[in-house]
Amino acid sequence: MVDKEVVGAIKAVAPHPSNPQIVYAGSVNGGVWRTGDAGSARPTWQQLTDQLPSLSIGALQFDPTDGTQATLVAGSGRFSSLNRIGGALVGVLRSTDGGNTWTVLDAAGQFKAFHICDVVPRGQTIVVAANNAGIFRTTDAGITWAPVTGAAGTGLPVGVSFAVTSDPTRPTDLYAHVGTAGIFKSTNTGSTWTKVSTAAMDALLSQAVNVKIATGATDNVYVAIASGPAGLTGLFRSGNGGGTWTPLDLPSTVEATVGPDQIRIGLHPGRQAGIHLSLAADRVDHNVVYIGGDRQPDRTEALPTATSRFPNAVGARDYSGRIFRVDAARPTGSQASHITHSHTASGTAPHADSRSMAIDAQGDLLEGDDGGVYRRRNPRSDTADWVSIIGDLQATELHSGAWDANTGTAIGGAQDTGTPQQPGPAAGRWPSVSTGDGAVVVVDDTTTPTLSVRYSSFQNLNGFRREVYDASGVLQSRVPIPMQVLGPGAGVAAQFYTPLELNQVVATRLVIGATNGVYESDDQGDTVTAIAPGIQVNSVNAGLAAPIAYGAQGNADVLYIGSGTSVFVRTAAPPAPLAVSAGYPGTSPVRGIAVVPTDPSTAFAIDAGAVHRTTNAGITWTNVTSNLLALGGVVLRSVAYCADLNGGSVVVGTNAGVFAAAGPGFTWTMLGSGLPRVPVPRLRYSPASRLLLAATLGRGAWTLDIP
């Protein structure tokens, strides 16, 4: 795409009903945002929900029955592409003042396990769909709720629901998907329902992993059904409110021709239909619907012998968004047309992995995806462009982060939006070192005075490199890291996000947690030695925090790693083995490990709900969780050790803040203020800067100065 600005995953887009300058966005883990200048080159966004107990948003809609156009309803849910990691499931959020304040409607705790993917607000009546539960309804603005799916007299059978939506001109007409049972319609705001889907639609629903429903202004309804790895398997239109249905062409492009055969690739080359599917009905041409999938295919996916990956059939030169316009008025076989790349004025496209689409008050198409929010002007034409309306929106999902004390800047590994790094102190817009799925990052800012070595890659250790920067942040060199294996053992088999850690004493030493074992390097990764074949370090793509602690004063060879529910420890130089800590009491996967920099025998290991401490290099452990869970940090994500805080403190990142405790009593307190309640999968303490860095999965990077 021409405009490659990205930020993070947007699950829901809600344009203002009458003012195209006002747009609301619900981000996967960054809460609800609002802009009042969506048409500007760089919109300004305001965060509206940082004070709420969760920033994981699954749905967002205006209430059309509010004449002041100030009522919105959102639903919480975990929809991150990173293993569905998210914050607390708090239910439904309602605002009656344009998003300035919100009320949590949690159905007396009933919604604390539900992932809400759609909401339909109608005054005192609100209908919600949960993709792991079904349809629920309130008629008193959320004071009481009742299940609709499976309830007597409602007409809806038991089943999960991927979608519920409403007719824009008939406020009482609703449409919903329910499990394998079908598509249903209500004409009384969800009180009772009638099945309207056909046998052909129901057959596809038996394997459905995602369903979207879009409605137009003239009783026109569209249903998109995605089935397993096949992606989109059905697209249907009704012109009479679900009375009859017509199948439409499934979008695809001819990516290669072999003899008489055309090789077509559909809407989901990335096989991610379970989370990446969007649908919006045009407001002017009632035969037109817009549909989004995951990413563009490259040429080798259709023809493995192709000599280059790009450009593909639509002119894409990278793995950008895959969006189509489908016109039911056109003959079968010619209904679908892409509206990206070669069908734009300048070869543009949004980011990949579409999640939501909506038509704004002036007829433009707004699209939310894993990169942010984008606008397509005049989407019925092939002559307009896609533009970013990200502006200063801050919703980056960082799973990794590192601090460079020489430059006073941070670098991060971001879900789906690459490896961004700060160009200078306090800079808010970060350029990318590489794109794709940014992997684990580490920084050596101690070995050579005034020079910093930054290690980065994208998924599966692709593009693994060392970059050297001077104290002004100017790139001095870039070197690919070969990881040549010394001695016996296979080469490094990367994990999707491969754990890495530098030695705290000799920072030119590096440990790599591969799928086929643990590798150690004494020369910045140029050569590696397999030190623990068959032991796989837990990785962040499994919801963990790459648990490795390596080196401490007095023993540069000490090494702790987390593998499954076990901690392995090495206390001597190679070839001393990594040995399982028989005394480690954890019963769930190890999420993080931190060793005290001045005491190689003292370390902390966390799992999802406990902090364990050893003072004898893993022979025995003590549970020091104490009051931590009672403070709201129910799900533990990351751990670090800060020698400069209260004489030495262990610091834990959770789903709801960062907490610290010092021995011997280990009474926990929240550390600092102002950090949103967002998952914190990585903590780094820089003693040179006396600064704690928190990489958050949904609100970017945050720092705290330690006095």
C-alpha positions in Angstrom: 0.0 0.0 0.0 1.1 3.6 -0.5 0.3 4.7 3.0 1.9 2.1 5.3 0.9 3.7 8.6 -0.1 1.0 11.1 -0.9 1.0 14.8 -2.7 -2.2 16.1 -5.9 -4.3 15.8 -9.2 -2.5 15.6 -12.2 -4.9 16.2 -15.1 -2.5 15.6 -15.6 0.8 13.8 -18.7 3.0 14.5 -19.1 6.1 12.4 -21.3 8.8 13.7 -24.8 8.6 12.1 -24.8 12.1 10.7 -21.3 13.7 11.1 -18.6 12.0 9.0 -15.9 13.7 11.1 -16.8 11.7 14.2 -15.7 8.1 14.3 -15.4 5.7 17.2 -13.1 2.7 17.2 -13.0 -0.3 19.5 -9.6 -1.8 19.7 -8.8 -5.5 20.4 -6.9 -4.6 23.6 -6.7 -0.8 23.7 -10.3 0.2 24.6 -12.7 2.6 22.8 -11.4 5.7 21.0 -13.1 8.8 19.4 -12.0 11.3 16.8 -13.7 14.5 15.8 -11.6 15.2 12.7 -11.7 11.9 10.8 -11.3 13.7 7.5 -8.0 15.4 8.3 -4.7 14.1 7.2 -3.8 13.1 10.7 -6.8 12.7 13.0 -6.6 13.3 16.7 -8.0 10.5 18.8 -9.2 10.5 22.4 -9.1 7.4 24.6 -12.4 7.0 26.3 -12.2 3.8 28.5 -8.8 3.7 30.2 -10.5 3.9 33.5 -12.6 0.8 32.9 -11.6 -2.7 34.2 -10.9 -4.0 30.7 -9.8 -2.6 27.4 -10.6 -5.7 25.3 -13.4 -4.7 23.0 -15.3 -7.1 20.8 -18.2 -4.9 19.5 -19.3 -1.3 19.3 -22.5 0.3 18.0 -24.5 3.6 18.1 -28.1 3.4 19.4 -30.2 4.7 16.5 -33.2 5.3 18.8 -31.3 8.1 20.6 -32.2 11.4 18.8 -29.1 13.1 20.3 -26.9 10.5 18.7 -24.9 10.2 22.0 -25.6 6.6 23.1 -23.2 3.8 22.3 -22.9 0.3 23.5 -19.8 -1.9 23.5 -19.1 -5.5 24.4 -15.9 -7.0 25.9 -14.2 -10.0 24.5 -10.8 -11.5 23.7 -10.2 -11.3 19.9 -6.4 -10.7 19.6 -4.7 -12.6 16.8 -2.0 -13.3 19.5 -3.6 -16.4 21.0 -6.7 -14.5 21.9 -4.9 -12.9 24.8 -6.9 -10.1 26.4 -8.1 -8.4 29.6 -11.0 -9.2 31.8 -14.3 -10.1 30.3 -16.5 -7.5 31.9 -19.7 -7.7 29.7 -21.5 -4.8 28.1 -20.4 -1.1 28.3 -22.9 1.7 27.8 -22.4 5.4 27.3 -25.2 8.0 27.0 -22.9 11.0 26.6 -20.9 10.2 23.5 -18.4 8.0 25.2 -17.2 10.4 27.9 -18.5 8.1 30.7 -19.4 4.4 30.6 -21.5 2.1 32.7 -20.5 -1.6 33.0 -23.5 -3.9 32.6 -22.1 -7.3 33.6 -25.4 -9.2 34.2 -24.4 -9.7 37.8 -21.3 -11.5 36.7 -23.0 -13.7 34.1 -20.9 -12.1 31.3 -17.5 -12.7 32.9 -16.8 -15.7 30.6 -18.4 -14.4 27.4 -16.7 -13.0 24.3 -19.2 -10.5 23.0 -18.8 -10.1 19.2 -21.9 -8.0 18.3 -24.3 -5.6 20.0 -27.7 -4.2 19.0 -28.8 -1.3 21.2 -32.4 -0.1 21.0 -33.0 2.2 24.0 -33.8 0.2 27.0 -33.5 -3.0 25.0 -30.0 -4.3 24.2 -29.3 -7.6 22.4 -25.8 -9.1 22.4 -24.1 -12.0 20.7 -21.3 -14.0 22.3 -19.3 -16.3 20.1 -18.9 -18.8 23.0 -22.4 -18.5 24.5 -25.3 -17.2 22.3 -27.8 -14.4 22.3 -28.7 -12.4 25.5 -31.2 -9.6 25.9 -32.1 -6.9 28.4 -35.2 -4.7 28.3 -34.2 -2.4 31.2 -30.9 -1.0 29.9 -28.9 -3.7 31.5 -30.3 -4.0 35.0 -31.4 -7.6 34.2 -30.5 -9.9 31.4 -32.0 -13.1 30.0 -30.6 -15.7 27.6 -32.5 -15.8 24.4 -30.9 -18.8 22.7 -32.4 -22.0 24.2 -35.0 -20.1 26.2 -38.6 -21.3 26.0 -40.9 -19.4 23.6 -38.1 -17.4 21.9 -37.8 -19.5 18.8 -34.0 -19.7 19.1 -32.3 -23.0 19.8 -29.2 -23.4 22.0 -26.0 -22.4 20.2 -23.2 -19.9 20.1 -23.7 -16.8 18.0 -21.1 -15.2 15.7 -23.4 -12.3 14.7 -26.5 -10.2 15.5 -27.4 -7.1 13.6 -30.4 -4.9 12.8 -32.2 -3.3 10.0 -31.2 0.4 9.7 -34.7 1.6 8.8 -36.8 -0.9 10.9 -35.5 -0.6 14.5 -37.4 -3.7 15.6 -36.1 -6.0 12.9 -33.0 -8.0 13.9 -31.1 -10.9 12.3 -28.9 -13.4 14.2 -26.7 -16.4 13.6 -27.1 -19.3 16.0 -24.7 -22.3 16.0 -25.4 -24.9 13.3 -29.1 -24.1 13.5 -29.3 -21.3 11.0 -30.0 -17.6 10.5 -33.0 -16.2 12.4 -35.0 -13.0 12.2 -36.9 -11.1 14.9 -39.5 -8.4 14.2 -39.9 -7.4 17.9 -36.4 -6.4 18.9 -35.3 -9.9 19.8 -38.2 -11.2 21.9 -39.1 -13.9 19.5 -37.4 -15.3 16.4 -38.1 -17.2 13.2 -35.7 -19.1 11.1 -35.1 -17.6 7.7 -32.0 -19.5 6.3 -32.1 -22.0 3.6 -30.9 -25.6 3.6 -27.8 -24.6 1.6 -26.9 -21.9 4.2 -27.5 -24.4 7.0 -25.2 -26.9 5.4 -22.4 -24.4 5.4 -23.1 -23.4 9.0 -22.4 -26.9 10.2 -18.7 -26.2 9.7 -18.7 -22.4 10.3 -15.9 -20.7 12.2 -17.2 -17.2 11.5 -20.4 -15.6 10.3 -21.2 -11.9 9.4 -24.5 -10.4 8.7 -25.0 -7.0 7.0 -28.2 -5.1 6.4 -29.1 -2.4 3.9 -31.9 0.3 3.9 -34.3 -1.5 1.5 -34.9 -4.9 3.3 -31.7 -6.2 1.8 -29.7 -8.6 3.9 -26.3 -10.2 3.3 -24.8 -13.2 5.1 -21.2 -14.4 4.8 -20.2 -17.8 6.1 -16.6 -18.9 6.7 -15.9 -22.6 7.2 -12.7 -23.8 8.8 -9.4 -23.4 6.9 -11.3 -23.2 3.6 -12.2 -19.6 4.5 -15.3 -18.0 2.9 -17.6 -20.7 1.7 -20.9 -18.9 1.3 -22.2 -15.4 0.5 -25.9 -14.9 0.3 -28.3 -12.0 -0.4 -32.0 -11.5 0.4 -33.9 -8.6 -1.1 -37.0 -9.2 1.0 -35.9 -9.3 4.6 -34.8 -13.0 4.6 -37.9 -14.3 2.8 -35.8 -15.7 -0.1 -32.0 -15.9 -0.6 -29.7 -15.9 -3.6 -26.1 -17.1 -3.5 -23.5 -14.6 -4.7 -20.1 -15.1 -6.2 -17.3 -15.9 -3.7 -14.5 -13.3 -4.3 -11.4 -14.7 -5.8 -8.6 -13.8 -8.1 -6.8 -15.7 -10.9 -3.3 -15.9 -9.6 -1.9 -18.4 -12.2 -2.8 -20.3 -15.3 -1.5 -23.8 -15.9 -2.5 -25.1 -19.3 -6.3 -24.8 -19.5 -6.7 -24.4 -15.7 -7.0 -21.1 -13.9 -5.7 -21.2 -10.3 -7.9 -19.0 -8.2 -7.3 -17.9 -4.6 -10.2 -16.7 -2.5 -10.8 -14.3 0.4 -8.6 -16.0 3.0 -5.1 -17.0 1.6 -3.8 -16.7 5.2 -6.4 -19.3 6.4 -7.5 -17.0 9.2 -11.2 -16.8 8.5 -12.1 -17.5 12.2 -11.1 -14.0 13.2 -10.7 -12.0 10.0 -14.0 -11.4 8.1 -15.9 -8.2 7.6 -19.1 -7.3 5.8 -20.9 -4.0 5.0 -23.9 -3.2 2.8 -23.7 -0.2 0.6 -26.2 2.6 1.5 -26.8 3.8 -2.0 -26.7 0.8 -4.3 -28.7 -1.9 -2.5 -27.2 -4.7 -4.7 -23.7 -4.0 -3.5 -21.9 -5.4 -0.4 -18.3 -5.1 0.7 -16.4 -8.0 2.1 -13.0 -8.3 3.7 -10.7 -11.3 4.4 -7.2 -11.7 5.7 -4.3 -10.9 3.4 -3.2 -10.8 -0.2 -1.7 -14.1 -1.7 1.7 -14.1 -3.2 2.4 -15.7 -6.6 4.1 -18.8 -5.2 0.9 -19.8 -3.3 -0.7 -20.4 -6.7 2.4 -21.5 -8.6 5.2 -22.8 -6.4 7.7 -22.5 -9.3 7.1 -18.7 -9.6 10.4 -16.8 -9.5 9.0 -13.9 -7.5 6.3 -13.5 -4.9 4.9 -10.1 -6.0 3.2 -8.4 -7.7 0.2 -10.7 -7.6 -2.9 -10.6 -9.8 -4.3 -7.4 -8.3 -1.0 -5.6 -8.3 -0.3 -6.1 -4.6 3.4 -6.0 -3.7 3.1 -7.1 -0.1 0.7 -9.0 2.2 -1.8 -6.1 2.5 -5.6 -6.1 2.8 -7.9 -8.3 0.7 -11.2 -6.4 0.2 -13.8 -6.9 -2.5 -17.0 -5.3 -3.8 -19.8 -7.8 -4.7 -22.6 -6.5 -7.0 -25.7 -8.8 -7.0 -27.0 -7.0 -10.1 -24.2 -8.3 -12.2 -24.2 -11.8 -13.9 -23.0 -14.8 -12.0 -19.3 -15.2 -12.4 -18.6 -11.4 -12.6 -20.2 -10.1 -9.4 -17.0 -9.8 -7.3 -14.3 -7.2 -7.9 -11.3 -6.2 -5.7 -11.3 -2.6 -4.5 -7.6 -2.5 -3.6 -4.3 -2.0 -5.5 -5.0 -2.0 -9.3 -8.6 -0.9 -8.7 -7.6 2.3 -6.9 -6.1 5.6 -8.1 -2.7 5.0 -6.6 -2.4 1.3 -5.9 -3.4 1.5 -2.3 -4.9 -0.9 0.2 -5.5 -1.1 3.9 -3.5 -3.3 6.2 -4.1 -7.0 6.2 -6.5 -9.0 8.4 -9.9 -7.3 8.2 -12.2 -7.3 11.2 -15.0 -4.7 10.6 -16.4 -2.4 8.0 -19.0 0.4 8.1 -20.4 3.1 5.9 -20.1 6.6 7.2 -22.5 9.5 6.8 -21.0 10.6 3.5 -20.9 7.1 2.0 -17.3 6.3 2.5 -16.2 2.8 3.5 -14.4 2.6 6.9 -12.4 -0.5 7.7 -10.8 -1.8 10.9 -8.1 -4.5 10.8 -5.0 -5.6 12.6 -3.2 -2.5 11.5 -5.7 0.2 12.4 -8.5 2.2 10.7 -8.7 3.1 7.1 -11.0 4.9 4.7 -12.0 4.1 1.1 -13.7 7.1 -0.5 -16.4 6.3 -3.1 -16.1 2.6 -2.7 -18.4 1.9 -5.7 -15.7 3.2 -8.0 -12.3 1.9 -8.9 -10.7 5.4 -9.0 -10.5 6.3 -5.3 -7.8 5.5 -2.7 -7.4 4.0 0.7 -6.1 6.4 3.3 -5.1 5.8 6.9 -7.2 7.6 9.6 -4.9 6.3 12.3 -3.5 9.7 13.3 -2.4 9.5 17.0 -4.4 6.4 17.8 -2.5 4.3 20.3 -3.5 0.7 20.2 -0.3 -1.2 19.4 -0.1 -4.8 20.6 3.4 -5.1 21.9 4.4 -8.6 23.2 8.1 -7.7 23.5 10.1 -4.6 24.3 13.6 -3.5 25.2 15.2 -0.2 26.3 18.3 1.4 24.9 19.9 3.5 27.6 22.4 5.0 25.3 19.7 6.7 23.1 16.9 6.9 25.7 14.6 5.0 23.3 12.6 1.8 23.1 12.1 -0.9 20.5 9.3 -3.4 20.4 8.0 -6.6 18.9 4.4 -6.0 17.8 1.6 -8.4 16.9 1.1 -8.2 13.1 2.6 -4.7 12.8 6.3 -5.5 12.8 9.2 -4.2 14.9 8.7 -0.5 15.6 11.4 1.5 17.4 11.5 5.1 18.8 13.5 7.4 16.5 14.3 9.7 19.5 13.4 10.3 23.1 9.7 11.0 23.7 8.9 10.4 20.0 5.3 9.1 19.6 5.5 7.8 16.0 7.8 4.9 15.6 9.2 3.7 12.2 9.4 0.0 11.6 12.7 -1.9 11.5 10.8 -4.7 9.7 7.1 -5.6 9.0 5.2 -8.8 9.5 4.8 -10.1 13.0 7.5 -8.5 15.0 9.4 -11.0 17.1 11.3 -10.8 20.4 13.7 -7.9 20.7 16.8 -7.5 23.0 19.3 -4.6 23.3 23.0 -4.6 24.3 23.7 -1.1 25.5 26.6 -1.9 27.8 29.4 -3.8 25.8 30.7 -0.8 23.8 30.4 2.7 25.3 28.1 5.0 23.3 27.1 2.1 20.9 24.0 -0.1 21.2 23.4 -3.4 19.5 19.7 -4.1 18.8 18.5 -7.6 17.9 15.3 -8.0 16.0 13.5 -10.2 13.5 10.0 -11.1 12.3 8.1 -14.3 12.7 10.1 -17.5 12.8 13.4 -15.6 13.3 13.2 -14.4 9.7 15.4 -11.4 9.0 17.2 -12.0 12.3 19.7 -9.2 12.5 22.0 -7.0 14.7 21.8 -3.3 14.2 24.4 -1.0 15.8 23.3 2.6 16.7 25.4 5.4 18.1 24.3 7.6 21.0 22.4 9.9 18.7 20.3 7.0 17.3 22.1 6.9 14.0 22.4 3.5 12.4 26.0 2.4 12.0 25.7 -1.1 10.7 23.3 -3.9 10.1 24.4 -7.6 10.1 22.3 -10.7 9.5 22.9 -13.3 12.3 23.9 -16.7 10.8 23.5 -18.9 13.9 26.1 -21.4 12.6 25.9 -24.5 14.8 29.1 -25.6 16.5 29.6 -29.2 17.3 26.8 -31.8 17.1 23.2 -31.0 16.8 20.7 -29.7 14.2 20.3 -26.1 13.2 18.1 -23.7 15.1 14.4 -24.5 14.3 12.6 -21.2 15.1 9.4 -20.8 17.1 6.9 -18.3 15.7 8.1 -15.9 18.3 11.5 -17.3 19.3 12.5 -16.5 22.9 15.9 -14.6 23.2 17.9 -13.3 26.1 21.2 -11.5 26.5 23.5 -12.3 29.4 23.3 -9.7 32.1 27.0 -9.8 32.8 28.5 -10.4 29.3 26.0 -9.0 26.9 27.7 -10.5 23.8 26.4 -13.9 25.0 23.0 -14.9 23.8 20.5 -17.7 24.5 17.9 -18.8 21.9 14.8 -20.9 22.7 14.1 -22.9 19.6 11.5 -25.5 18.9 14.2 -28.2 19.0 16.1 -27.1 22.0 18.1 -24.4 23.7 21.0 -22.8 22.0 23.8 -20.6 23.4 26.1 -18.2 21.7 29.3 -16.4 22.9 29.6 -14.2 19.8 26.3 -12.3 19.4 24.6 -15.2 17.6 27.2 -15.7 14.8 27.8 -19.2 16.1 25.6 -21.2 18.5 25.9 -24.5 20.5 23.0 -26.7 21.3 23.1 -26.9 25.1 19.7 -28.6 25.7 18.3 -30.5 22.7 14.6 -31.3 23.1 13.8 -28.6 25.7 11.6 -26.0 24.3 11.3 -22.6 26.1 7.8 -21.4 26.5 7.0 -18.7 24.0 4.9 -15.5 23.9 2.8 -16.8 21.0 1.4 -19.4 23.5 0.4 -16.5 25.9 3.7 -16.6 27.8 6.6 -14.2 28.2 9.7 -16.0 26.8 10.9 -17.1 30.3 14.7 -16.9 30.3 17.0 -15.4 32.9 20.7 -15.5 32.0 23.7 -14.4 34.0 24.3 -12.6 37.3 27.3 -11.0 39.0 29.4 -13.8 40.4 28.1 -16.4 37.9 27.8 -15.3 34.3 26.9 -18.9 33.4 23.8 -19.2 35.5 20.7 -19.8 33.4 17.1 -20.3 34.2 14.4 -21.2 31.6 10.7 -22.1 31.7 9.6 -25.1 29.7 6.0 -26.2 30.1 5.3 -26.3 33.8 8.9 -26.9 34.7 11.9 -24.6 35.5 15.3 -25.8 34.3 18.5 -24.4 35.9 22.2 -24.4 35.0 24.6 -23.1 37.6 28.0 -23.8 36.0 29.8 -23.2 32.7 29.1 -25.4 29.7 29.0 -28.4 29.3 27.1 -28.3 32.6 23.5 -29.3 31.8 20.2 -27.5 32.2 18.6 -29.6 34.9 15.0 -29.6 35.9 14.3 -28.0 39.2 12.6 -30.8 41.1 11.4 -28.5 43.8 9.6 -26.0 41.6 5.9 -26.2 42.7 4.1 -24.5 39.8 1.4 -26.4 38.1 0.7 -24.2 35.0 3.1 -23.1 32.3 5.9 -20.9 33.4 5.3 -17.3 32.1 8.4 -15.4 33.2 11.7 -15.7 35.1 13.9 -13.0 36.6 17.2 -13.5 38.4 18.5 -11.0 40.9 21.5 -9.4 39.0 23.7 -9.4 42.1 22.7 -12.9 43.3 22.7 -15.8 40.8 21.1 -18.1 43.3 18.0 -15.9 43.8 15.3 -15.9 41.1 11.6 -15.4 40.7 9.3 -17.5 38.4 5.7 -16.8 37.6 2.8 -18.8 36.2 -0.7 -17.6 35.5 -1.5 -17.1 39.2 1.5 -17.4 41.4 5.0 -15.9 42.1 7.6 -18.3 43.3 11.1 -17.4 44.7 14.2 -19.5 45.1 17.3 -18.5 47.0 19.3 -21.6 46.2 19.3 -21.8 42.4 16.1 -23.8 42.2 16.6 -26.5 44.9 13.6 -25.1 46.8 11.0 -22.5 46.1 8.7 -20.3 48.2 5.4 -18.9 47.1 5.5 -15.1 47.5 2.2 -14.3 45.8 0.8 -13.0 49.1 -1.8 -10.3 48.5 -1.0 -9.8 44.8 -4.1 -11.4 43.3 -6.4 -9.5 45.7 -5.1 -6.2 44.2 -6.7 -7.0 40.8 -3.7 -8.6 39.1 -5.5 -11.8 38.6 -3.6 -13.0 35.5 0.2 -12.7 35.7 2.0 -12.0 32.5 5.6 -10.9 33.1 8.3 -10.5 35.7 11.4 -8.4 36.2 13.8 -7.5 39.1 14.5 -3.9 40.0 17.5 -3.5 42.3 16.9 0.2 42.7 13.3 0.0 44.1 12.9 -0.3 47.8 16.3 -1.9 48.2 15.5 -4.5 45.6 12.0 -5.5 44.4 10.4 -8.1 42.2 8.0 -6.5 39.7 5.1 -8.3 38.0 3.1 -7.3 35.0 -0.5 -8.5 34.9 -3.7 -8.0 33.0 -4.6 -5.0 35.2 -1.4 -3.1 36.1 2.2 -3.5 37.3 2.8 -4.5 40.9 6.0 -4.6 43.1 7.1 -6.3 46.3 10.3 -6.5 48.3 11.4 -9.1 50.8 11.2 -10.4 53.4 7.5 -9.9 53.7 6.6 -9.5 50.0 3.6 -7.3 50.4 2.5 -6.2 47.0 1.5 -2.7 45.9 0.6 -1.2 42.5 3.6 0.5 41.0 3.1 4.0 39.6 -0.1 5.4 38.2 -1.7 6.1 34.9 -1.0 2.7 33.2 -4.2 1.5 31.6 -5.7 -1.9 32.6 -4.1 -3.7 29.7 -2.1 -7.0 29.5 1.6 -6.4 30.2 3.5 -9.3 28.5 7.0 -7.8 28.9 8.8 -5.8 31.6 12.4 -4.6 31.3 14.3 -2.6 33.9 17.3 -0.5 32.8 19.6 0.3 35.7 21.6 2.8 33.6 18.4 4.8 33.0 16.7 3.9 36.3 13.7 3.2 34.1 11.1 0.4 33.9 9.7 -0.3 30.5 6.3 -2.0 30.1 5.4 -3.4 26.7 1.6 -3.7 26.7 -0.6 -5.8 24.4 -2.9 -3.0 23.2 -1.6 0.4 24.4 2.0 0.4 23.2 5.0 1.0 25.4 5.0 2.8 28.8 7.9 3.8 31.0 8.2 4.6 34.7 11.2 6.5 36.2 12.6 4.9 39.4 13.7 7.7 41.8 
